[in-house]
Amino acid sequence: MEEAESFVEHNNRVASVDVLRGAALIFMVINHFGQTFVGGGFYSLVAMLILFFGIIPAPLFYVVAGISVVLVNNRFQQKGAPPSSIWGWVLTRGILIMGLGYLFSVVMFGTIWILDWSILQLIGLSLIVAQFSLFLPKRYRFVLPILIIVLAPFLRVWLNYDAIVGTVGNIQYAPPQTWLDHLSAIIATGKAPLFPWLACPIIGTFIGEAFIQKPSNPRRLVYDLLVVGGLMCFLVLPFFLLGDPVTQYPLTNGFFLLSTGMALLTVASVVTTVDVWQWWNPASRFFEINGQIALISYIAHHLYGIVFFGVILGFYRAIGIGGWLLITLSYFSLSVLFAYFWLPFRKRRSSYWDIALTYLILFFALGGRWMFALLGLWAF
C-alpha cells in the first residue's frame, strides 16, 4: 500500500490526535469502571485487561498535550496571529484546566483534598510547559526529558517519598495540609508529579512537529515511535531484575518507562492505522468522537460510574463483570448521543465551550454533594 502524502484531517483537525485523545479517554473509562465494579474474585485475564488499560491513559494525555500545543502554534502562525495570541490561548486554557483539576478534587474527595495534585492539573500545566519548551534549541529540548526522568528518583528520595506515599501494599496517600505539602506533591510526591511525567509533553512536541512537517512522512514517525517506545519498554527489564516493582502507586522508574513506552507505541499504532494505511471505519470514528469530548467525558465518567453507580447506588465492587460491561457500554452509548448534539453546537462557537460546560457540570455536582452530605448519603 502506498505511503500517505500527509496526515489525515477531518474538519481542519488532525484525525490522529482526536483518535489518540479518544483512546486515552476510553482506556481510562474501562480501567476506572473495572476497578469500581469488579470485585476481587474475577478472572485473572479480566484483571490483567483492566490493569493494562490503566497503564496508558495518563502519559498518553500528557503526550497529546504537547502535540496539541505544536498544532495550535502552527494554526495561529498560518493565520498570521501575533505570538501574544498563541500565549494567550495556551495560558488561558492551561490555567482553566488546572482549575478544573482542583474543583474536581473537591467534588470527588471533599474539601480536605483541595490541595491535591493529579492528572487534570498536570494536563493543564503540560500545555504551558510544552509552549515554553518550543523556545529552546531543539538539542536542549531533546536533552530536557532525559534530565527530568533521571532527576525524578533522586527528588523522590530527597522529598521522602516513601514516608509520604507508602510502599507497595501499604499505600497511604494523605491530603496535602499545607502549601509546602502541595509543592512537594507537585514536584515529586503527588499522584501526577512533574518529575518524571513532565517529560511526556516535551516528547509530544517532537511528535507534533512531525505532524506539521512538510513534506509529511507518517511512516518515518511510526518507525521513530516504535524505536523509542520499544526501547523504553525494554528498559523496564533491568529495573525489574534489580527488584524495582513496576507500580503506579507508589510510582517507580519501571512503571514510568513501561507506561510512557506503551503510550508511544499507541501513538505509533494510531498513526499507522489512520495515516499510513488510511483505514477509517466505525471504530475509528468512535475513538475520534470520544476524543473531541474528552475533557467533558473525563469528568462525566467519574460522576456517572464511580459516584452515581458506585457510591450512591452502592454497586462498588458488587456487580461483577456483567455489571461492569453493562455500565461501561451504557456510558459510551450516552457519550456518543451527547456528542451527536454537542459537537455541531460547539463547531459554530469557541472551543472554550467545552471548558465552560465542564465547570458547570462540576459546580452542579458540588451542589449535589452538599445535598447528599446533608442527607447523610455521601460524606463531605
C-alpha positions as YAML, in Angstrom:
chain: A
units: angstrom
residues:
- id: 1
  name: MET
  ca: [0.00, 0.00, 0.00]
- id: 2
  name: GLU
  ca: [1.32, 3.47, -0.89]
- id: 3
  name: GLU
  ca: [2.51, 5.77, 1.83]
- id: 4
  name: ALA
  ca: [0.11, 8.60, 2.67]
- id: 5
  name: GLU
  ca: [1.22, 12.02, 1.40]
- id: 6
  name: SER
  ca: [0.06, 13.76, 4.54]
- id: 7
  name: PHE
  ca: [-1.65, 13.25, 7.86]
- id: 8
  name: VAL
  ca: [-5.40, 12.80, 7.59]
- id: 9
  name: GLU
  ca: [-7.53, 15.79, 8.60]
- id: 10
  name: HIS
  ca: [-11.26, 16.00, 9.36]
- id: 11
  name: ASN
  ca: [-12.84, 19.47, 9.59]
- id: 12
  name: ASN
  ca: [-9.40, 21.08, 9.89]
- id: 13
  name: ARG
  ca: [-8.48, 18.82, 12.82]
- id: 14
  name: VAL
  ca: [-5.71, 16.22, 12.67]
- id: 15
  name: ALA
  ca: [-7.69, 12.98, 12.91]
- id: 16
  name: SER
  ca: [-4.92, 11.01, 14.64]
- id: 17
  name: VAL
  ca: [-4.79, 13.46, 17.54]
- id: 18
  name: ASP
  ca: [-8.53, 13.18, 18.20]
- id: 19
  name: VAL
  ca: [-8.29, 9.39, 17.95]
- id: 20
  name: LEU
  ca: [-5.37, 9.38, 20.42]
- id: 21
  name: ARG
  ca: [-7.24, 11.59, 22.86]
- id: 22
  name: GLY
  ca: [-10.23, 9.28, 22.48]
- id: 23
  name: ALA
  ca: [-8.07, 6.20, 23.09]
- id: 24
  name: ALA
  ca: [-6.73, 7.71, 26.33]
- id: 25
  name: LEU
  ca: [-10.27, 8.51, 27.49]
- id: 26
  name: ILE
  ca: [-11.75, 5.13, 26.52]
- id: 27
  name: PHE
  ca: [-8.92, 3.19, 28.16]
- id: 28
  name: MET
  ca: [-9.35, 5.28, 31.32]
- id: 29
  name: VAL
  ca: [-13.10, 4.65, 31.48]
- id: 30
  name: ILE
  ca: [-12.60, 0.89, 31.04]
- id: 31
  name: ASN
  ca: [-9.99, 0.87, 33.80]
- id: 32
  name: HIS
  ca: [-11.88, 3.09, 36.26]
- id: 33
  name: PHE
  ca: [-15.17, 1.25, 35.82]
- id: 34
  name: GLY
  ca: [-13.39, -2.09, 36.06]
- id: 35
  name: GLN
  ca: [-11.75, -1.16, 39.35]
- id: 36
  name: THR
  ca: [-15.04, 0.26, 40.65]
- id: 37
  name: PHE
  ca: [-17.44, -2.56, 39.83]
- id: 38
  name: VAL
  ca: [-15.45, -5.80, 39.56]
- id: 39
  name: GLY
  ca: [-14.64, -7.38, 42.93]
- id: 40
  name: GLY
  ca: [-11.57, -9.34, 43.93]
- id: 41
  name: GLY
  ca: [-12.87, -12.69, 42.71]
- id: 42
  name: PHE
  ca: [-12.75, -12.04, 38.98]
- id: 43
  name: TYR
  ca: [-10.80, -13.99, 36.40]
- id: 44
  name: SER
  ca: [-7.11, -13.18, 36.17]
- id: 45
  name: LEU
  ca: [-7.39, -12.42, 32.44]
- id: 46
  name: VAL
  ca: [-10.01, -9.76, 33.11]
- id: 47
  name: ALA
  ca: [-7.89, -8.34, 35.95]
- id: 48
  name: MET
  ca: [-4.87, -8.09, 33.65]
- id: 49
  name: LEU
  ca: [-7.00, -6.42, 30.96]
- id: 50
  name: ILE
  ca: [-8.30, -3.82, 33.42]
- id: 51
  name: LEU
  ca: [-4.78, -3.12, 34.69]
- id: 52
  name: PHE
  ca: [-3.42, -2.91, 31.12]
- id: 53
  name: PHE
  ca: [-5.97, -0.23, 30.20]
- id: 54
  name: GLY
  ca: [-4.87, 1.72, 33.28]
- id: 55
  name: ILE
  ca: [-1.22, 1.89, 32.20]
- id: 56
  name: ILE
  ca: [-1.61, 4.02, 29.08]
- id: 57
  name: PRO
  ca: [-4.12, 6.91, 29.60]
- id: 58
  name: ALA
  ca: [-2.19, 9.36, 31.82]
- id: 59
  name: PRO
  ca: [1.06, 9.53, 29.80]
- id: 60
  name: LEU
  ca: [-0.94, 9.50, 26.56]
- id: 61
  name: PHE
  ca: [-2.91, 12.56, 27.71]
- id: 62
  name: TYR
  ca: [0.36, 14.33, 28.56]
- id: 63
  name: VAL
  ca: [1.93, 13.43, 25.20]
- id: 64
  name: VAL
  ca: [-1.18, 14.63, 23.34]
- id: 65
  name: ALA
  ca: [-0.98, 17.93, 25.26]
- id: 66
  name: GLY
  ca: [2.47, 18.50, 23.79]
- id: 67
  name: ILE
  ca: [1.28, 17.56, 20.29]
- id: 68
  name: SER
  ca: [-1.70, 19.93, 20.60]
- id: 69
  name: VAL
  ca: [0.47, 22.90, 21.54]
- id: 70
  name: VAL
  ca: [2.57, 22.48, 18.38]
- id: 71
  name: LEU
  ca: [-0.56, 22.20, 16.22]
- id: 72
  name: VAL
  ca: [-2.06, 25.31, 17.83]
- id: 73
  name: ASN
  ca: [1.15, 27.27, 17.22]
- id: 74
  name: ASN
  ca: [1.13, 26.17, 13.59]
- id: 75
  name: ARG
  ca: [-2.53, 27.12, 13.10]
- id: 76
  name: PHE
  ca: [-2.08, 30.56, 14.68]
- id: 77
  name: GLN
  ca: [1.06, 31.22, 12.65]
- id: 78
  name: GLN
  ca: [-0.69, 30.29, 9.40]
- id: 79
  name: LYS
  ca: [-3.33, 32.91, 10.23]
- id: 80
  name: GLY
  ca: [-0.62, 35.49, 10.86]
- id: 81
  name: ALA
  ca: [-1.58, 35.85, 14.53]
- id: 82
  name: PRO
  ca: [0.98, 37.52, 16.84]
- id: 83
  name: PRO
  ca: [2.85, 35.43, 19.45]
- id: 84
  name: SER
  ca: [0.78, 37.07, 22.20]
- id: 85
  name: SER
  ca: [-2.35, 35.37, 20.78]
- id: 86
  name: ILE
  ca: [-0.68, 31.97, 20.96]
- id: 87
  name: TRP
  ca: [0.50, 32.56, 24.52]
- id: 88
  name: GLY
  ca: [-2.95, 33.84, 25.45]
- id: 89
  name: TRP
  ca: [-4.59, 30.65, 24.18]
- id: 90
  name: VAL
  ca: [-2.07, 28.33, 25.88]
- id: 91
  name: LEU
  ca: [-2.02, 30.13, 29.24]
- id: 92
  name: THR
  ca: [-5.79, 30.60, 29.41]
- id: 93
  name: ARG
  ca: [-6.58, 27.02, 28.50]
- id: 94
  name: GLY
  ca: [-3.83, 25.62, 30.72]
- id: 95
  name: ILE
  ca: [-4.89, 27.61, 33.79]
- id: 96
  name: LEU
  ca: [-8.58, 26.83, 33.28]
- id: 97
  name: ILE
  ca: [-7.87, 23.09, 33.04]
- id: 98
  name: MET
  ca: [-5.72, 23.27, 36.17]
- id: 99
  name: GLY
  ca: [-8.63, 24.98, 37.91]
- id: 100
  name: LEU
  ca: [-10.89, 22.14, 36.82]
- id: 101
  name: GLY
  ca: [-8.49, 19.74, 38.49]
- id: 102
  name: TYR
  ca: [-8.71, 21.47, 41.87]
- id: 103
  name: LEU
  ca: [-12.51, 21.72, 41.68]
- id: 104
  name: PHE
  ca: [-12.72, 18.08, 40.62]
- id: 105
  name: SER
  ca: [-10.70, 17.00, 43.69]
- id: 106
  name: VAL
  ca: [-13.15, 18.80, 45.99]
- id: 107
  name: VAL
  ca: [-16.18, 17.26, 44.25]
- id: 108
  name: MET
  ca: [-14.80, 13.72, 44.32]
- id: 109
  name: PHE
  ca: [-12.93, 13.61, 47.63]
- id: 110
  name: GLY
  ca: [-14.12, 16.55, 49.72]
- id: 111
  name: THR
  ca: [-12.69, 19.92, 50.70]
- id: 112
  name: ILE
  ca: [-9.78, 18.35, 52.57]
- id: 113
  name: TRP
  ca: [-8.31, 17.37, 49.17]
- id: 114
  name: ILE
  ca: [-8.42, 20.88, 47.68]
- id: 115
  name: LEU
  ca: [-4.59, 20.99, 47.53]
- id: 116
  name: ASP
  ca: [-4.37, 17.64, 45.77]
- id: 117
  name: TRP
  ca: [-2.30, 17.46, 42.57]
- id: 118
  name: SER
  ca: [-3.45, 14.98, 39.95]
- id: 119
  name: ILE
  ca: [-3.90, 14.33, 36.23]
- id: 120
  name: LEU
  ca: [-6.04, 17.32, 35.22]
- id: 121
  name: GLN
  ca: [-3.70, 19.82, 36.87]
- id: 122
  name: LEU
  ca: [-0.74, 18.24, 35.11]
- id: 123
  name: ILE
  ca: [-2.53, 18.26, 31.73]
- id: 124
  name: GLY
  ca: [-3.12, 21.99, 32.13]
- id: 125
  name: LEU
  ca: [0.47, 22.63, 33.17]
- id: 126
  name: SER
  ca: [1.71, 20.38, 30.34]
- id: 127
  name: LEU
  ca: [0.26, 22.81, 27.80]
- id: 128
  name: ILE
  ca: [2.18, 25.70, 29.33]
- id: 129
  name: VAL
  ca: [5.46, 23.80, 29.73]
- id: 130
  name: ALA
  ca: [5.24, 22.46, 26.18]
- id: 131
  name: GLN
  ca: [4.82, 26.04, 24.92]
- id: 132
  name: PHE
  ca: [7.89, 27.19, 26.87]
- id: 133
  name: SER
  ca: [9.92, 24.23, 25.58]
- id: 134
  name: LEU
  ca: [9.32, 25.26, 21.97]
- id: 135
  name: PHE
  ca: [11.57, 28.28, 22.53]
- id: 136
  name: LEU
  ca: [14.53, 26.07, 23.44]
- id: 137
  name: PRO
  ca: [17.01, 24.97, 20.78]
- id: 138
  name: LYS
  ca: [15.98, 21.52, 19.64]
- id: 139
  name: ARG
  ca: [19.10, 19.84, 21.07]
- id: 140
  name: TYR
  ca: [18.30, 21.25, 24.55]
- id: 141
  name: ARG
  ca: [14.67, 20.25, 24.21]
- id: 142
  name: PHE
  ca: [15.85, 16.74, 23.35]
- id: 143
  name: VAL
  ca: [18.00, 16.53, 26.49]
- id: 144
  name: LEU
  ca: [15.36, 18.03, 28.81]
- id: 145
  name: PRO
  ca: [13.04, 14.96, 29.05]
- id: 146
  name: ILE
  ca: [16.05, 12.73, 29.75]
- id: 147
  name: LEU
  ca: [17.16, 15.08, 32.52]
- id: 148
  name: ILE
  ca: [13.65, 15.11, 34.04]
- id: 149
  name: ILE
  ca: [13.50, 11.29, 34.03]
- id: 150
  name: VAL
  ca: [16.96, 10.95, 35.59]
- id: 151
  name: LEU
  ca: [16.26, 13.51, 38.32]
- id: 152
  name: ALA
  ca: [12.88, 12.02, 39.32]
- id: 153
  name: PRO
  ca: [14.10, 9.19, 41.61]
- id: 154
  name: PHE
  ca: [16.57, 11.49, 43.37]
- id: 155
  name: LEU
  ca: [13.81, 14.03, 44.04]
- id: 156
  name: ARG
  ca: [11.59, 11.27, 45.42]
- id: 157
  name: VAL
  ca: [14.33, 10.30, 47.87]
- id: 158
  name: TRP
  ca: [15.05, 13.94, 48.78]
- id: 159
  name: LEU
  ca: [11.35, 14.63, 49.50]
- id: 160
  name: ASN
  ca: [10.97, 11.38, 51.48]
- id: 161
  name: TYR
  ca: [8.51, 9.87, 49.01]
- id: 162
  name: ASP
  ca: [8.06, 6.52, 50.79]
- id: 163
  name: ALA
  ca: [7.12, 8.23, 54.06]
- id: 164
  name: ILE
  ca: [4.51, 10.39, 52.32]
- id: 165
  name: VAL
  ca: [3.02, 7.85, 49.89]
- id: 166
  name: GLY
  ca: [3.84, 4.48, 51.43]
- id: 167
  name: THR
  ca: [5.28, 1.35, 49.91]
- id: 168
  name: VAL
  ca: [3.85, -1.48, 47.81]
- id: 169
  name: GLY
  ca: [0.87, -2.97, 49.65]
- id: 170
  name: ASN
  ca: [0.84, -0.07, 52.13]
- id: 171
  name: ILE
  ca: [-0.24, 3.00, 50.15]
- id: 172
  name: GLN
  ca: [-1.17, 5.84, 52.45]
- id: 173
  name: TYR
  ca: [-1.82, 8.92, 50.35]
- id: 174
  name: ALA
  ca: [-2.90, 11.72, 52.67]
- id: 175
  name: PRO
  ca: [-4.36, 15.06, 51.58]
- id: 176
  name: PRO
  ca: [-1.72, 17.83, 51.47]
- id: 177
  name: GLN
  ca: [-2.27, 20.03, 54.53]
- id: 178
  name: THR
  ca: [-0.02, 22.99, 53.72]
- id: 179
  name: TRP
  ca: [1.24, 24.82, 50.65]
- id: 180
  name: LEU
  ca: [4.63, 23.20, 51.29]
- id: 181
  name: ASP
  ca: [2.96, 19.77, 51.11]
- id: 182
  name: HIS
  ca: [1.27, 20.89, 47.90]
- id: 183
  name: LEU
  ca: [4.59, 21.99, 46.39]
- id: 184
  name: SER
  ca: [6.11, 18.63, 47.32]
- id: 185
  name: ALA
  ca: [3.16, 16.85, 45.65]
- id: 186
  name: ILE
  ca: [3.59, 18.93, 42.51]
- id: 187
  name: ILE
  ca: [7.32, 18.20, 42.26]
- id: 188
  name: ALA
  ca: [7.56, 14.50, 43.05]
- id: 189
  name: THR
  ca: [5.22, 13.09, 45.72]
- id: 190
  name: GLY
  ca: [1.73, 13.67, 44.28]
- id: 191
  name: LYS
  ca: [-0.42, 11.38, 42.16]
- id: 192
  name: ALA
  ca: [0.83, 13.04, 38.96]
- id: 193
  name: PRO
  ca: [4.19, 14.66, 39.84]
- id: 194
  name: LEU
  ca: [6.12, 16.88, 37.43]
- id: 195
  name: PHE
  ca: [9.10, 14.56, 37.78]
- id: 196
  name: PRO
  ca: [9.06, 12.36, 35.73]
- id: 197
  name: TRP
  ca: [5.71, 12.97, 33.92]
- id: 198
  name: LEU
  ca: [6.69, 16.39, 32.57]
- id: 199
  name: ALA
  ca: [8.95, 14.55, 30.13]
- id: 200
  name: CYS
  ca: [5.82, 13.39, 28.26]
- id: 201
  name: PRO
  ca: [4.50, 16.72, 26.88]
- id: 202
  name: ILE
  ca: [8.01, 17.69, 25.79]
- id: 203
  name: ILE
  ca: [8.28, 14.37, 23.93]
- id: 204
  name: GLY
  ca: [4.87, 15.24, 22.49]
- id: 205
  name: THR
  ca: [6.25, 18.45, 20.95]
- id: 206
  name: PHE
  ca: [8.60, 16.40, 18.76]
- id: 207
  name: ILE
  ca: [5.65, 14.26, 17.61]
- id: 208
  name: GLY
  ca: [3.63, 17.41, 16.93]
- id: 209
  name: GLU
  ca: [6.45, 18.80, 14.77]
- id: 210
  name: ALA
  ca: [6.34, 15.61, 12.72]
- id: 211
  name: PHE
  ca: [2.61, 16.22, 12.13]
- id: 212
  name: ILE
  ca: [3.23, 19.70, 10.66]
- id: 213
  name: GLN
  ca: [6.45, 18.83, 8.80]
- id: 214
  name: LYS
  ca: [6.36, 19.43, 5.05]
- id: 215
  name: PRO
  ca: [6.54, 17.13, 3.22]
- id: 216
  name: SER
  ca: [4.76, 14.92, 5.73]
- id: 217
  name: ASN
  ca: [6.15, 11.47, 6.44]
- id: 218
  name: PRO
  ca: [3.81, 9.44, 8.69]
- id: 219
  name: ARG
  ca: [5.76, 6.24, 8.09]
- id: 220
  name: ARG
  ca: [9.00, 7.77, 9.41]
- id: 221
  name: LEU
  ca: [7.16, 8.97, 12.52]
- id: 222
  name: VAL
  ca: [5.87, 5.43, 13.11]
- id: 223
  name: TYR
  ca: [9.40, 4.00, 12.86]
- id: 224
  name: ASP
  ca: [10.76, 6.57, 15.32]
- id: 225
  name: LEU
  ca: [7.94, 5.92, 17.79]
- id: 226
  name: LEU
  ca: [8.42, 2.16, 17.58]
- id: 227
  name: VAL
  ca: [12.12, 2.54, 18.35]
- id: 228
  name: VAL
  ca: [11.72, 4.98, 21.26]
- id: 229
  name: GLY
  ca: [8.59, 3.33, 22.71]
- id: 230
  name: GLY
  ca: [10.07, -0.15, 22.34]
- id: 231
  name: LEU
  ca: [13.33, 0.94, 23.96]
- id: 232
  name: MET
  ca: [11.51, 2.43, 26.95]
- id: 233
  name: CYS
  ca: [9.54, -0.79, 27.45]
- id: 234
  name: PHE
  ca: [12.74, -2.84, 27.17]
- id: 235
  name: LEU
  ca: [14.47, -0.70, 29.80]
- id: 236
  name: VAL
  ca: [11.85, -1.83, 32.32]
- id: 237
  name: LEU
  ca: [13.57, -5.24, 32.43]
- id: 238
  name: PRO
  ca: [16.75, -4.14, 34.26]
- id: 239
  name: PHE
  ca: [14.67, -2.33, 36.90]
- id: 240
  name: PHE
  ca: [12.52, -5.43, 37.33]
- id: 241
  name: LEU
  ca: [15.55, -7.70, 37.64]
- id: 242
  name: LEU
  ca: [17.06, -5.35, 40.23]
- id: 243
  name: GLY
  ca: [13.91, -5.70, 42.34]
- id: 244
  name: ASP
  ca: [12.27, -2.38, 41.49]
- id: 245
  name: PRO
  ca: [8.49, -3.09, 41.42]
- id: 246
  name: VAL
  ca: [6.53, -1.84, 38.41]
- id: 247
  name: THR
  ca: [3.82, 0.08, 40.27]
- id: 248
  name: GLN
  ca: [1.99, 3.36, 39.68]
- id: 249
  name: TYR
  ca: [1.25, 3.96, 43.38]
- id: 250
  name: PRO
  ca: [3.90, 4.25, 44.68]
- id: 251
  name: LEU
  ca: [5.40, 5.48, 41.40]
- id: 252
  name: THR
  ca: [8.53, 3.64, 40.27]
- id: 253
  name: ASN
  ca: [11.01, 4.14, 37.45]
- id: 254
  name: GLY
  ca: [9.86, 0.90, 35.85]
- id: 255
  name: PHE
  ca: [6.23, 1.98, 35.73]
- id: 256
  name: PHE
  ca: [7.08, 5.34, 34.15]
- id: 257
  name: LEU
  ca: [9.16, 3.70, 31.43]
- id: 258
  name: LEU
  ca: [6.55, 0.99, 30.75]
- id: 259
  name: SER
  ca: [3.53, 3.31, 30.66]
- id: 260
  name: THR
  ca: [5.22, 6.01, 28.58]
- id: 261
  name: GLY
  ca: [6.67, 3.42, 26.22]
- id: 262
  name: MET
  ca: [3.22, 1.87, 25.81]
- id: 263
  name: ALA
  ca: [1.74, 5.33, 25.18]
- id: 264
  name: LEU
  ca: [4.27, 5.98, 22.40]
- id: 265
  name: LEU
  ca: [3.53, 2.57, 20.88]
- id: 266
  name: THR
  ca: [-0.16, 3.51, 20.98]
- id: 267
  name: VAL
  ca: [0.65, 6.69, 19.05]
- id: 268
  name: ALA
  ca: [2.54, 4.56, 16.51]
- id: 269
  name: SER
  ca: [-0.44, 2.21, 16.16]
- id: 270
  name: VAL
  ca: [-2.90, 5.05, 15.60]
- id: 271
  name: VAL
  ca: [-0.71, 6.86, 13.07]
- id: 272
  name: THR
  ca: [-0.18, 3.58, 11.22]
- id: 273
  name: THR
  ca: [-3.90, 2.85, 11.06]
- id: 274
  name: VAL
  ca: [-5.23, 6.35, 10.38]
- id: 275
  name: ASP
  ca: [-2.44, 8.00, 8.37]
- id: 276
  name: VAL
  ca: [-0.26, 5.31, 6.77]
- id: 277
  name: TRP
  ca: [-2.91, 2.72, 5.90]
- id: 278
  name: GLN
  ca: [-5.78, 5.21, 5.98]
- id: 279
  name: TRP
  ca: [-8.16, 2.67, 7.45]
- id: 280
  name: TRP
  ca: [-11.25, 4.54, 8.55]
- id: 281
  name: ASN
  ca: [-14.20, 2.65, 9.98]
- id: 282
  name: PRO
  ca: [-16.87, 2.98, 12.70]
- id: 283
  name: ALA
  ca: [-14.32, 2.06, 15.39]
- id: 284
  name: SER
  ca: [-12.02, 4.89, 14.27]
- id: 285
  name: ARG
  ca: [-14.95, 7.31, 14.27]
- id: 286
  name: PHE
  ca: [-15.93, 6.14, 17.77]
- id: 287
  name: PHE
  ca: [-12.44, 6.93, 19.09]
- id: 288
  name: GLU
  ca: [-12.42, 10.26, 17.26]
- id: 289
  name: ILE
  ca: [-15.80, 11.33, 18.70]
- id: 290
  name: ASN
  ca: [-14.73, 10.47, 22.23]
- id: 291
  name: GLY
  ca: [-11.50, 12.39, 21.68]
- id: 292
  name: GLN
  ca: [-13.43, 15.51, 20.73]
- id: 293
  name: ILE
  ca: [-15.38, 15.45, 24.01]
- id: 294
  name: ALA
  ca: [-12.53, 14.05, 26.15]
- id: 295
  name: LEU
  ca: [-12.38, 16.90, 28.67]
- id: 296
  name: ILE
  ca: [-16.12, 16.76, 29.40]
- id: 297
  name: SER
  ca: [-16.08, 12.97, 29.45]
- id: 298
  name: TYR
  ca: [-13.11, 12.88, 31.83]
- id: 299
  name: ILE
  ca: [-15.34, 14.49, 34.47]
- id: 300
  name: ALA
  ca: [-18.63, 12.89, 33.41]
- id: 301
  name: HIS
  ca: [-17.47, 9.27, 33.61]
- id: 302
  name: HIS
  ca: [-16.36, 9.75, 37.21]
- id: 303
  name: LEU
  ca: [-19.74, 11.18, 38.16]
- id: 304
  name: TYR
  ca: [-21.74, 8.64, 36.15]
- id: 305
  name: GLY
  ca: [-19.92, 5.45, 37.06]
- id: 306
  name: ILE
  ca: [-17.94, 5.94, 40.24]
- id: 307
  name: VAL
  ca: [-20.21, 8.41, 42.07]
- id: 308
  name: PHE
  ca: [-23.73, 7.53, 40.89]
- id: 309
  name: PHE
  ca: [-23.48, 3.77, 40.43]
- id: 310
  name: GLY
  ca: [-20.56, 3.09, 42.76]
- id: 311
  name: VAL
  ca: [-21.25, 5.35, 45.75]
- id: 312
  name: ILE
  ca: [-24.89, 6.46, 45.65]
- id: 313
  name: LEU
  ca: [-26.41, 3.18, 44.40]
- id: 314
  name: GLY
  ca: [-23.88, 1.11, 46.35]
- id: 315
  name: PHE
  ca: [-22.63, -1.03, 43.46]
- id: 316
  name: TYR
  ca: [-18.96, -0.63, 44.40]
- id: 317
  name: ARG
  ca: [-17.28, -3.98, 43.67]
- id: 318
  name: ALA
  ca: [-20.63, -5.71, 43.96]
- id: 319
  name: ILE
  ca: [-21.92, -6.41, 40.44]
- id: 320
  name: GLY
  ca: [-19.12, -8.36, 38.75]
- id: 321
  name: ILE
  ca: [-18.02, -8.49, 35.14]
- id: 322
  name: GLY
  ca: [-21.53, -8.38, 33.66]
- id: 323
  name: GLY
  ca: [-22.45, -5.23, 35.55]
- id: 324
  name: TRP
  ca: [-19.14, -3.63, 34.66]
- id: 325
  name: LEU
  ca: [-19.68, -4.28, 30.95]
- id: 326
  name: LEU
  ca: [-23.30, -3.08, 31.07]
- id: 327
  name: ILE
  ca: [-22.47, 0.22, 32.81]
- id: 328
  name: THR
  ca: [-19.45, 0.80, 30.56]
- id: 329
  name: LEU
  ca: [-21.49, 0.22, 27.38]
- id: 330
  name: SER
  ca: [-24.31, 2.40, 28.67]
- id: 331
  name: TYR
  ca: [-21.85, 5.21, 29.40]
- id: 332
  name: PHE
  ca: [-20.31, 5.12, 25.93]
- id: 333
  name: SER
  ca: [-23.77, 4.99, 24.34]
- id: 334
  name: LEU
  ca: [-24.75, 8.12, 26.24]
- id: 335
  name: SER
  ca: [-21.46, 9.84, 25.42]
- id: 336
  name: VAL
  ca: [-21.91, 9.25, 21.68]
- id: 337
  name: LEU
  ca: [-25.50, 10.52, 21.90]
- id: 338
  name: PHE
  ca: [-24.28, 13.63, 23.72]
- id: 339
  name: ALA
  ca: [-21.55, 14.19, 21.10]
- id: 340
  name: TYR
  ca: [-24.14, 13.93, 18.31]
- id: 341
  name: PHE
  ca: [-25.82, 17.10, 19.60]
- id: 342
  name: TRP
  ca: [-22.87, 18.84, 21.27]
- id: 343
  name: LEU
  ca: [-20.22, 18.77, 18.54]
- id: 344
  name: PRO
  ca: [-22.32, 20.58, 15.87]
- id: 345
  name: PHE
  ca: [-23.26, 23.16, 18.50]
- id: 346
  name: ARG
  ca: [-19.63, 23.68, 19.57]
- id: 347
  name: LYS
  ca: [-18.37, 23.80, 15.97]
- id: 348
  name: ARG
  ca: [-20.20, 27.10, 15.45]
- id: 349
  name: ARG
  ca: [-18.70, 28.52, 18.64]
- id: 350
  name: SER
  ca: [-15.47, 28.64, 20.62]
- id: 351
  name: SER
  ca: [-13.68, 25.53, 21.93]
- id: 352
  name: TYR
  ca: [-13.90, 27.19, 25.36]
- id: 353
  name: TRP
  ca: [-17.49, 25.99, 25.49]
- id: 354
  name: ASP
  ca: [-16.11, 22.56, 26.45]
- id: 355
  name: ILE
  ca: [-14.36, 24.06, 29.45]
- id: 356
  name: ALA
  ca: [-17.41, 26.16, 30.39]
- id: 357
  name: LEU
  ca: [-19.70, 23.13, 30.29]
- id: 358
  name: THR
  ca: [-17.23, 21.08, 32.34]
- id: 359
  name: TYR
  ca: [-17.11, 23.77, 35.03]
- id: 360
  name: LEU
  ca: [-20.92, 23.88, 35.02]
- id: 361
  name: ILE
  ca: [-21.11, 20.10, 35.49]
- id: 362
  name: LEU
  ca: [-18.64, 20.24, 38.38]
- id: 363
  name: PHE
  ca: [-20.46, 23.10, 40.15]
- id: 364
  name: PHE
  ca: [-23.73, 21.20, 39.74]
- id: 365
  name: ALA
  ca: [-22.05, 18.08, 41.17]
- id: 366
  name: LEU
  ca: [-20.63, 20.13, 44.05]
- id: 367
  name: GLY
  ca: [-24.14, 21.29, 44.93]
- id: 368
  name: GLY
  ca: [-25.35, 17.69, 44.69]
- id: 369
  name: ARG
  ca: [-22.59, 16.57, 47.02]
- id: 370
  name: TRP
  ca: [-23.61, 19.16, 49.61]
- id: 371
  name: MET
  ca: [-27.20, 17.93, 49.35]
- id: 372
  name: PHE
  ca: [-26.23, 14.27, 49.72]
- id: 373
  name: ALA
  ca: [-23.98, 15.19, 52.64]
- id: 374
  name: LEU
  ca: [-26.94, 16.84, 54.41]
- id: 375
  name: LEU
  ca: [-28.97, 13.68, 53.80]
- id: 376
  name: GLY
  ca: [-26.12, 11.54, 55.16]
- id: 377
  name: LEU
  ca: [-25.67, 9.68, 51.85]
- id: 378
  name: TRP
  ca: [-22.22, 10.99, 50.90]
- id: 379
  name: ALA
  ca: [-19.89, 12.50, 53.47]
- id: 380
  name: PHE
  ca: [-18.06, 15.70, 52.62]
...
